[in-house]
Amino acid sequence: MISRTAEKELNLLSDQFKAVAVVGPRQSGKTTLVREVFKHKPYANLENPDLRKFALEDPRGFLSAYPKGAILDEIQRTPELFSYLQQILDESNVNGLFILTGSNNFLLQESISQSLAGRVGYLFLLPLSLEEIPEKNAASNQLMVKGGYPALYNEKIDVTKYYANYIRTYIERDVRLLKNINDLYAFERFLRLCAGRIGQLLNMSSLAIEVGVDVKTIGSWIGVLEASFVVFRLQPWHKNYNKRVVKMPKLYFYDTGLACALLGIGSPDQLTLHPFRGSLFENMVILEVFKNLFNKGSSSKLFFWRDNVGNEIDLLLDHGQGHIPVEIKSGQTISDDFFKGILFWNKLTKTEGGFVIYAGNIAQHRSNGINVLPFNQIANLFQQDH
């Protein structure tokens, strides 16, 4: 098993809450992690039709089989269990009794907020972070194309076939489960068009025109992708600083390997001169920051900032007293151009410092107070300022 940084946070949550919910994309390693950490607990996979039928028809009888708790995998498939779980948790004084996993955040949160609010600790487990990936010296292009799903590093799996199967399974199973989407062909086209908008402002009207559906449908479908951890929206920082600022969110994927597959990029060589390389690199870095935060159970918020004349900060990291500006550059050679955005931000906000994260391998501390970090040292961003 690949060692996961989130294991420490998972143990802390199980000491503090009667139940813990581990949520994240399909195949991000949730089941492997919880079965490793809670070896002594019985395991029930509610994707199994027989088990699910038992749980739905006789929830009380199903749960009585686990008097000392259990791991209930993909529990969003059986929302009826939650109200029965509530009674069990309320009558118990044992923490970490039930460990719940789910790959559908919307269905899981809906059930938890209705029945188990205050009784459940949350852990978001995304695919492998750069720290966790066994291939320590892999180049950025290779990492972007391969992505972070653990199976790709455990077994000899063809990356192209893996993602083709992942996309097919996701659309055929998860999408049908979430929403009654009849035109799966249109939904898959929509998914591929989203991949072509990585790092761009999310304009739902133009997406609606290209897909051939209305804006309301696009909003609903984006919600489906977010709930199942395929995409996320990075929100703009609104404080005005006397300039008109952009108020539309940007769109990113929870895994760059999946995004590359949707864009038809199958090898690192293909990515070298690809027009989306910069956007995919930016996605990888922002995703890595999210993974560091989630693995530590941090509630820090991330934003971007852009004004109406094109001045921009790729990432603003909330650190209590303010925001740390982070610029992301896919080039491997440091140039003066790398610092323009942060210097403009510092002047505008009367602050100092910031970070540039780039595709090279040399770390620098500049006299202007800006730190330059290679992409595979993103964890240092937290050690220095948190």
ROTORSE-537432 format. One record per residue (C-alpha): z, y, x; residue in one letter. Coordinates in steps of 0.2 Angstrom, whole numbers. Each point is the difference from the previous one (the first is absolute). Layout:
<pabas>
<paba z="Z" y="Y" x="X" type="A"/>
...
</pabas>
This chain:
<pabas>
<paba z="0" y="0" x="0" type="M"/>
<paba z="-4" y="18" x="6" type="I"/>
<paba z="16" y="9" x="1" type="S"/>
<paba z="1" y="14" x="-12" type="R"/>
<paba z="9" y="17" x="3" type="T"/>
<paba z="5" y="1" x="-19" type="A"/>
<paba z="12" y="-15" x="2" type="E"/>
<paba z="14" y="11" x="5" type="K"/>
<paba z="-2" y="11" x="-15" type="E"/>
<paba z="-2" y="-15" x="-11" type="L"/>
<paba z="17" y="-7" x="6" type="N"/>
<paba z="8" y="17" x="-3" type="L"/>
<paba z="-6" y="1" x="-18" type="L"/>
<paba z="6" y="-18" x="-4" type="S"/>
<paba z="17" y="5" x="6" type="D"/>
<paba z="0" y="16" x="-12" type="Q"/>
<paba z="-9" y="-6" x="-15" type="F"/>
<paba z="2" y="-15" x="-12" type="K"/>
<paba z="-19" y="-2" x="1" type="A"/>
<paba z="-14" y="6" x="11" type="V"/>
<paba z="-18" y="2" x="-4" type="A"/>
<paba z="-13" y="-1" x="14" type="V"/>
<paba z="-16" y="7" x="-6" type="V"/>
<paba z="-17" y="2" x="9" type="G"/>
<paba z="-18" y="-5" x="0" type="P"/>
<paba z="-5" y="-18" x="-2" type="R"/>
<paba z="1" y="-10" x="16" type="Q"/>
<paba z="10" y="14" x="9" type="S"/>
<paba z="13" y="-13" x="5" type="G"/>
<paba z="13" y="2" x="-14" type="K"/>
<paba z="3" y="-18" x="-3" type="T"/>
<paba z="1" y="-5" x="18" type="T"/>
<paba z="12" y="13" x="4" type="L"/>
<paba z="12" y="-3" x="-15" type="V"/>
<paba z="0" y="-19" x="3" type="R"/>
<paba z="4" y="2" x="18" type="E"/>
<paba z="14" y="12" x="-3" type="V"/>
<paba z="7" y="-9" x="-15" type="F"/>
<paba z="-3" y="-18" x="6" type="K"/>
<paba z="15" y="-6" x="-10" type="H"/>
<paba z="-7" y="6" x="-17" type="K"/>
<paba z="-10" y="-11" x="-12" type="P"/>
<paba z="-18" y="7" x="-2" type="Y"/>
<paba z="-10" y="2" x="-16" type="A"/>
<paba z="-18" y="6" x="0" type="N"/>
<paba z="-4" y="7" x="-17" type="L"/>
<paba z="-19" y="-1" x="4" type="E"/>
<paba z="2" y="-19" x="-3" type="N"/>
<paba z="-5" y="-3" x="-18" type="P"/>
<paba z="13" y="-13" x="-4" type="D"/>
<paba z="14" y="10" x="7" type="L"/>
<paba z="-6" y="16" x="-9" type="R"/>
<paba z="-2" y="-9" x="-17" type="K"/>
<paba z="18" y="-6" x="2" type="F"/>
<paba z="7" y="17" x="4" type="A"/>
<paba z="-10" y="8" x="-14" type="L"/>
<paba z="5" y="-13" x="-13" type="E"/>
<paba z="18" y="-2" x="5" type="D"/>
<paba z="6" y="14" x="11" type="P"/>
<paba z="18" y="-5" x="-2" type="R"/>
<paba z="-3" y="-18" x="5" type="G"/>
<paba z="-11" y="5" x="14" type="F"/>
<paba z="13" y="12" x="8" type="L"/>
<paba z="14" y="-13" x="-3" type="S"/>
<paba z="-8" y="-11" x="13" type="A"/>
<paba z="5" y="13" x="13" type="Y"/>
<paba z="19" y="3" x="-1" type="P"/>
<paba z="1" y="7" x="18" type="K"/>
<paba z="-16" y="11" x="-2" type="G"/>
<paba z="-18" y="-3" x="7" type="A"/>
<paba z="-16" y="7" x="6" type="I"/>
<paba z="-11" y="4" x="-15" type="L"/>
<paba z="-17" y="3" x="7" type="D"/>
<paba z="-13" y="11" x="-10" type="E"/>
<paba z="13" y="3" x="-13" type="I"/>
<paba z="-11" y="13" x="-9" type="Q"/>
<paba z="-9" y="-15" x="-8" type="R"/>
<paba z="15" y="-3" x="-10" type="T"/>
<paba z="8" y="17" x="-7" type="P"/>
<paba z="10" y="-10" x="-13" type="E"/>
<paba z="12" y="-6" x="14" type="L"/>
<paba z="6" y="18" x="4" type="F"/>
<paba z="12" y="2" x="-15" type="S"/>
<paba z="8" y="-17" x="4" type="Y"/>
<paba z="1" y="4" x="18" type="L"/>
<paba z="9" y="16" x="-5" type="Q"/>
<paba z="14" y="-10" x="-8" type="Q"/>
<paba z="2" y="-12" x="15" type="I"/>
<paba z="1" y="15" x="12" type="L"/>
<paba z="13" y="9" x="-10" type="D"/>
<paba z="11" y="-15" x="-1" type="E"/>
<paba z="-1" y="-4" x="18" type="S"/>
<paba z="9" y="9" x="15" type="N"/>
<paba z="-12" y="-7" x="13" type="V"/>
<paba z="-12" y="11" x="9" type="N"/>
<paba z="-17" y="-7" x="5" type="G"/>
<paba z="0" y="-12" x="-14" type="L"/>
<paba z="-18" y="0" x="-5" type="F"/>
<paba z="-15" y="5" x="11" type="I"/>
<paba z="-15" y="6" x="-10" type="L"/>
<paba z="-18" y="2" x="6" type="T"/>
<paba z="-15" y="8" x="-8" type="G"/>
<paba z="-17" y="6" x="5" type="S"/>
<paba z="-1" y="11" x="-15" type="N"/>
<paba z="11" y="15" x="1" type="N"/>
<paba z="-4" y="7" x="-17" type="F"/>
<paba z="5" y="-15" x="-10" type="L"/>
<paba z="15" y="-4" x="11" type="L"/>
<paba z="7" y="18" x="0" type="Q"/>
<paba z="-3" y="1" x="-19" type="E"/>
<paba z="10" y="-16" x="-3" type="S"/>
<paba z="14" y="5" x="13" type="I"/>
<paba z="2" y="18" x="-7" type="S"/>
<paba z="2" y="-8" x="-18" type="Q"/>
<paba z="12" y="-13" x="4" type="S"/>
<paba z="7" y="0" x="18" type="L"/>
<paba z="1" y="19" x="5" type="A"/>
<paba z="14" y="2" x="13" type="G"/>
<paba z="2" y="-18" x="3" type="R"/>
<paba z="-16" y="-3" x="12" type="V"/>
<paba z="-3" y="7" x="17" type="G"/>
<paba z="-19" y="3" x="5" type="Y"/>
<paba z="-9" y="-5" x="15" type="L"/>
<paba z="-19" y="4" x="2" type="F"/>
<paba z="-8" y="-12" x="12" type="L"/>
<paba z="-17" y="5" x="5" type="L"/>
<paba z="-12" y="-11" x="12" type="P"/>
<paba z="5" y="-1" x="18" type="L"/>
<paba z="3" y="16" x="10" type="S"/>
<paba z="-7" y="3" x="17" type="L"/>
<paba z="17" y="-5" x="7" type="E"/>
<paba z="0" y="-16" x="-9" type="E"/>
<paba z="-18" y="-5" x="4" type="I"/>
<paba z="0" y="-14" x="14" type="P"/>
<paba z="-16" y="8" x="8" type="E"/>
<paba z="9" y="13" x="10" type="K"/>
<paba z="-15" y="7" x="10" type="N"/>
<paba z="-12" y="0" x="-14" type="A"/>
<paba z="-12" y="15" x="-1" type="A"/>
<paba z="0" y="12" x="-15" type="S"/>
<paba z="-17" y="-6" x="-7" type="N"/>
<paba z="6" y="-18" x="1" type="Q"/>
<paba z="16" y="4" x="-9" type="L"/>
<paba z="-9" y="10" x="-14" type="M"/>
<paba z="-12" y="-14" x="-4" type="V"/>
<paba z="12" y="-14" x="1" type="K"/>
<paba z="14" y="9" x="-10" type="G"/>
<paba z="18" y="-6" x="-1" type="G"/>
<paba z="1" y="-15" x="-12" type="Y"/>
<paba z="11" y="-13" x="9" type="P"/>
<paba z="-12" y="-15" x="-4" type="A"/>
<paba z="-13" y="8" x="11" type="L"/>
<paba z="12" y="-1" x="15" type="Y"/>
<paba z="7" y="-17" x="-4" type="N"/>
<paba z="-15" y="-11" x="-3" type="E"/>
<paba z="-18" y="-1" x="6" type="K"/>
<paba z="-7" y="9" x="-15" type="I"/>
<paba z="-17" y="9" x="0" type="D"/>
<paba z="4" y="18" x="-4" type="V"/>
<paba z="-16" y="3" x="-11" type="T"/>
<paba z="3" y="-16" x="-10" type="K"/>
<paba z="19" y="4" x="-2" type="Y"/>
<paba z="-4" y="18" x="-8" type="Y"/>
<paba z="-14" y="-6" x="-11" type="A"/>
<paba z="12" y="-13" x="-7" type="N"/>
<paba z="14" y="13" x="-1" type="Y"/>
<paba z="-11" y="12" x="-10" type="I"/>
<paba z="-7" y="-13" x="-12" type="R"/>
<paba z="18" y="-7" x="-3" type="T"/>
<paba z="7" y="17" x="-3" type="Y"/>
<paba z="-13" y="6" x="-12" type="I"/>
<paba z="-1" y="-17" x="-9" type="E"/>
<paba z="19" y="-3" x="-2" type="R"/>
<paba z="10" y="16" x="3" type="D"/>
<paba z="-11" y="13" x="-8" type="V"/>
<paba z="-1" y="-11" x="-16" type="R"/>
<paba z="19" y="-2" x="0" type="L"/>
<paba z="3" y="19" x="1" type="L"/>
<paba z="-13" y="7" x="-12" type="K"/>
<paba z="-12" y="-6" x="-12" type="N"/>
<paba z="-15" y="5" x="11" type="I"/>
<paba z="-16" y="-8" x="-7" type="N"/>
<paba z="-13" y="6" x="12" type="D"/>
<paba z="6" y="-8" x="16" type="L"/>
<paba z="-17" y="4" x="8" type="Y"/>
<paba z="3" y="19" x="-3" type="A"/>
<paba z="18" y="-2" x="6" type="F"/>
<paba z="-6" y="-8" x="17" type="E"/>
<paba z="-13" y="14" x="2" type="R"/>
<paba z="14" y="13" x="-3" type="F"/>
<paba z="11" y="-9" x="13" type="L"/>
<paba z="-14" y="1" x="13" type="R"/>
<paba z="-3" y="18" x="-4" type="L"/>
<paba z="19" y="3" x="3" type="C"/>
<paba z="-2" y="-7" x="17" type="A"/>
<paba z="-14" y="13" x="4" type="G"/>
<paba z="12" y="14" x="-5" type="R"/>
<paba z="14" y="-4" x="13" type="I"/>
<paba z="9" y="15" x="6" type="G"/>
<paba z="-10" y="11" x="-12" type="Q"/>
<paba z="7" y="11" x="-15" type="L"/>
<paba z="0" y="-11" x="-15" type="L"/>
<paba z="-13" y="7" x="-12" type="N"/>
<paba z="1" y="-11" x="-16" type="M"/>
<paba z="-14" y="9" x="-9" type="S"/>
<paba z="-13" y="-5" x="14" type="S"/>
<paba z="7" y="-18" x="1" type="L"/>
<paba z="-2" y="-1" x="-19" type="A"/>
<paba z="-18" y="6" x="1" type="I"/>
<paba z="-4" y="-13" x="14" type="E"/>
<paba z="8" y="-15" x="-9" type="V"/>
<paba z="-6" y="5" x="-17" type="G"/>
<paba z="16" y="1" x="-9" type="V"/>
<paba z="11" y="15" x="-6" type="D"/>
<paba z="13" y="9" x="10" type="V"/>
<paba z="14" y="-8" x="-10" type="K"/>
<paba z="-6" y="-17" x="5" type="T"/>
<paba z="0" y="5" x="18" type="I"/>
<paba z="18" y="6" x="-1" type="G"/>
<paba z="5" y="-16" x="-8" type="S"/>
<paba z="-9" y="-11" x="13" type="W"/>
<paba z="7" y="10" x="15" type="I"/>
<paba z="17" y="-4" x="-8" type="G"/>
<paba z="-4" y="-18" x="0" type="V"/>
<paba z="-5" y="1" x="19" type="L"/>
<paba z="16" y="9" x="4" type="E"/>
<paba z="11" y="-12" x="-10" type="A"/>
<paba z="-7" y="-15" x="9" type="S"/>
<paba z="2" y="8" x="17" type="F"/>
<paba z="-19" y="2" x="4" type="V"/>
<paba z="-1" y="20" x="1" type="V"/>
<paba z="13" y="14" x="1" type="F"/>
<paba z="-2" y="19" x="-3" type="R"/>
<paba z="7" y="11" x="13" type="L"/>
<paba z="6" y="16" x="-9" type="Q"/>
<paba z="-3" y="18" x="7" type="P"/>
<paba z="14" y="11" x="5" type="W"/>
<paba z="0" y="14" x="-12" type="H"/>
<paba z="10" y="14" x="8" type="K"/>
<paba z="-12" y="14" x="0" type="N"/>
<paba z="3" y="11" x="16" type="Y"/>
<paba z="-11" y="14" x="-7" type="N"/>
<paba z="-16" y="-11" x="-1" type="K"/>
<paba z="-8" y="-10" x="-13" type="R"/>
<paba z="3" y="-18" x="4" type="V"/>
<paba z="-8" y="-16" x="-6" type="V"/>
<paba z="9" y="-9" x="-14" type="K"/>
<paba z="-10" y="-16" x="-2" type="M"/>
<paba z="7" y="-16" x="9" type="P"/>
<paba z="-9" y="-10" x="13" type="K"/>
<paba z="-4" y="-18" x="-2" type="L"/>
<paba z="4" y="-14" x="12" type="Y"/>
<paba z="1" y="-19" x="1" type="F"/>
<paba z="16" y="-11" x="3" type="Y"/>
<paba z="-11" y="-10" x="13" type="D"/>
<paba z="-14" y="6" x="10" type="T"/>
<paba z="-7" y="-18" x="2" type="G"/>
<paba z="-3" y="-1" x="-19" type="L"/>
<paba z="-8" y="18" x="0" type="A"/>
<paba z="-12" y="-6" x="15" type="C"/>
<paba z="-4" y="-15" x="-10" type="A"/>
<paba z="-4" y="10" x="-16" type="L"/>
<paba z="-11" y="12" x="11" type="L"/>
<paba z="-9" y="-15" x="8" type="G"/>
<paba z="7" y="2" x="17" type="I"/>
<paba z="2" y="-17" x="7" type="G"/>
<paba z="3" y="3" x="19" type="S"/>
<paba z="8" y="12" x="12" type="P"/>
<paba z="-17" y="4" x="8" type="D"/>
<paba z="-7" y="5" x="-17" type="Q"/>
<paba z="14" y="12" x="-2" type="L"/>
<paba z="-3" y="9" x="17" type="T"/>
<paba z="-13" y="12" x="-6" type="L"/>
<paba z="4" y="-1" x="-19" type="H"/>
<paba z="1" y="16" x="-10" type="P"/>
<paba z="17" y="-6" x="-7" type="F"/>
<paba z="8" y="-4" x="16" type="R"/>
<paba z="10" y="16" x="0" type="G"/>
<paba z="6" y="-2" x="-18" type="S"/>
<paba z="5" y="-18" x="3" type="L"/>
<paba z="10" y="5" x="16" type="F"/>
<paba z="9" y="13" x="-10" type="E"/>
<paba z="3" y="-13" x="-14" type="N"/>
<paba z="7" y="-12" x="13" type="M"/>
<paba z="12" y="13" x="8" type="V"/>
<paba z="7" y="7" x="-17" type="I"/>
<paba z="2" y="-18" x="-6" type="L"/>
<paba z="10" y="-4" x="16" type="E"/>
<paba z="12" y="15" x="-3" type="V"/>
<paba z="2" y="-7" x="-18" type="F"/>
<paba z="4" y="-18" x="7" type="K"/>
<paba z="13" y="7" x="12" type="N"/>
<paba z="9" y="10" x="-14" type="L"/>
<paba z="-1" y="-15" x="-12" type="F"/>
<paba z="6" y="-13" x="13" type="N"/>
<paba z="16" y="11" x="2" type="K"/>
<paba z="2" y="4" x="-18" type="G"/>
<paba z="-3" y="18" x="3" type="S"/>
<paba z="-3" y="12" x="-15" type="S"/>
<paba z="-9" y="13" x="11" type="S"/>
<paba z="-15" y="8" x="-9" type="K"/>
<paba z="-17" y="2" x="8" type="L"/>
<paba z="-13" y="14" x="-4" type="F"/>
<paba z="-15" y="8" x="6" type="F"/>
<paba z="-4" y="18" x="0" type="W"/>
<paba z="-17" y="9" x="-1" type="R"/>
<paba z="-5" y="18" x="-5" type="D"/>
<paba z="-15" y="6" x="-8" type="N"/>
<paba z="-9" y="5" x="16" type="V"/>
<paba z="2" y="-17" x="8" type="G"/>
<paba z="16" y="2" x="11" type="N"/>
<paba z="9" y="-17" x="-2" type="E"/>
<paba z="14" y="-11" x="6" type="I"/>
<paba z="-4" y="-19" x="-2" type="D"/>
<paba z="18" y="-5" x="-3" type="L"/>
<paba z="17" y="9" x="-3" type="L"/>
<paba z="15" y="-10" x="2" type="L"/>
<paba z="16" y="5" x="-9" type="D"/>
<paba z="15" y="0" x="12" type="H"/>
<paba z="13" y="9" x="-11" type="G"/>
<paba z="0" y="17" x="8" type="Q"/>
<paba z="-19" y="2" x="-2" type="G"/>
<paba z="-17" y="-9" x="4" type="H"/>
<paba z="-6" y="-7" x="16" type="I"/>
<paba z="-19" y="3" x="1" type="P"/>
<paba z="-11" y="-14" x="6" type="V"/>
<paba z="-18" y="1" x="5" type="E"/>
<paba z="-10" y="-16" x="1" type="I"/>
<paba z="-15" y="-1" x="12" type="K"/>
<paba z="-11" y="-16" x="2" type="S"/>
<paba z="-7" y="6" x="17" type="G"/>
<paba z="7" y="-8" x="16" type="Q"/>
<paba z="-1" y="16" x="11" type="T"/>
<paba z="13" y="14" x="-3" type="I"/>
<paba z="-8" y="17" x="-3" type="S"/>
<paba z="6" y="17" x="-5" type="D"/>
<paba z="-8" y="-3" x="-17" type="D"/>
<paba z="14" y="-12" x="-3" type="F"/>
<paba z="13" y="13" x="-1" type="F"/>
<paba z="-8" y="14" x="-11" type="K"/>
<paba z="6" y="-6" x="-17" type="G"/>
<paba z="18" y="-2" x="6" type="I"/>
<paba z="0" y="17" x="9" type="L"/>
<paba z="-7" y="8" x="-16" type="F"/>
<paba z="14" y="-8" x="-10" type="W"/>
<paba z="14" y="5" x="13" type="N"/>
<paba z="-6" y="18" x="-1" type="K"/>
<paba z="-1" y="0" x="-19" type="L"/>
<paba z="17" y="-8" x="-3" type="T"/>
<paba z="9" y="8" x="15" type="K"/>
<paba z="4" y="-18" x="7" type="T"/>
<paba z="-3" y="-9" x="16" type="E"/>
<paba z="-6" y="-17" x="6" type="G"/>
<paba z="-8" y="-14" x="-9" type="G"/>
<paba z="-10" y="-16" x="5" type="F"/>
<paba z="-18" y="-5" x="3" type="V"/>
<paba z="-4" y="-18" x="-2" type="I"/>
<paba z="-16" y="-6" x="8" type="Y"/>
<paba z="-10" y="-16" x="5" type="A"/>
<paba z="4" y="2" x="18" type="G"/>
<paba z="14" y="-8" x="10" type="N"/>
<paba z="9" y="14" x="9" type="I"/>
<paba z="15" y="9" x="-7" type="A"/>
<paba z="3" y="18" x="5" type="Q"/>
<paba z="12" y="14" x="-4" type="H"/>
<paba z="-9" y="17" x="0" type="R"/>
<paba z="8" y="17" x="5" type="S"/>
<paba z="-4" y="6" x="-18" type="N"/>
<paba z="13" y="-13" x="-6" type="G"/>
<paba z="-13" y="-12" x="-7" type="I"/>
<paba z="2" y="-18" x="4" type="N"/>
<paba z="-16" y="-11" x="2" type="V"/>
<paba z="3" y="-18" x="-5" type="L"/>
<paba z="-12" y="-15" x="1" type="P"/>
<paba z="-3" y="-8" x="-17" type="F"/>
<paba z="10" y="-16" x="6" type="N"/>
<paba z="16" y="11" x="4" type="Q"/>
<paba z="2" y="7" x="-18" type="I"/>
<paba z="18" y="-7" x="-1" type="A"/>
<paba z="4" y="13" x="13" type="N"/>
<paba z="-3" y="13" x="-13" type="L"/>
<paba z="16" y="-5" x="-9" type="F"/>
<paba z="10" y="-3" x="16" type="Q"/>
<paba z="-2" y="18" x="6" type="Q"/>
<paba z="2" y="9" x="-16" type="D"/>
<paba z="11" y="-10" x="-12" type="H"/>
</pabas>
